[in-house]
Amino acid sequence: MAKTKVTFRAVRIADGEWKILADYPDHEQREISGFTSKADADDWMNGDRKIAWLRSQGYAK
């Protein structure tokens, strides 16, 4: 079975308010909110928190 590829992108909502959109093939898009800057969102996407989130969603071991 092929692995599901989840893509992430940071989106600015307002000054000091960012969210990450997680796109799943053939599924509804999910939002991860609570980021204060693009750097904060980028740190999440490039760090251990992304892997932990993917595990909690059943997409990583």
C-alpha positions in Angstrom: 0.0 0.0 0.0 1.3 3.4 -0.9 2.0 6.0 1.7 -0.4 8.9 1.9 1.3 12.2 1.2 0.2 15.0 3.5 1.2 18.5 2.4 1.4 21.5 4.7 1.4 25.2 4.1 1.4 28.2 6.4 -1.4 30.9 6.0 -1.5 34.3 7.5 -4.9 35.1 9.1 -4.0 38.5 10.7 -1.1 40.3 12.3 0.4 37.8 14.7 -2.0 35.0 13.8 -1.1 32.2 11.5 -2.4 28.7 10.8 -1.2 25.6 8.9 -3.4 23.9 6.4 -2.8 20.2 6.0 -4.0 18.8 2.7 -4.8 15.1 2.5 -5.5 13.4 -0.9 -9.2 12.5 -1.1 -9.9 13.9 2.4 -11.1 17.2 3.9 -8.4 19.8 4.6 -7.4 20.2 8.2 -6.3 23.3 10.1 -3.7 23.6 12.8 -3.9 27.0 14.5 -2.3 28.9 17.2 0.9 30.2 15.5 2.1 33.8 16.1 4.4 34.1 13.1 5.5 32.5 9.9 8.7 31.5 11.6 6.7 29.7 14.3 4.6 27.9 11.7 7.8 27.0 9.8 9.4 25.6 12.9 6.3 23.4 13.5 6.4 22.1 9.9 10.2 21.4 10.0 10.3 19.9 13.5 9.2 17.1 15.7 5.8 18.6 16.3 4.7 17.8 12.8 5.7 14.2 13.2 3.9 14.0 16.5 0.8 15.5 14.9 1.0 13.0 11.9 1.3 10.2 14.4 -1.8 11.4 16.3 -3.7 11.4 13.0 -2.5 7.9 12.1 -0.2 9.0 9.2 3.2 8.2 10.8 4.7 5.5 13.0 
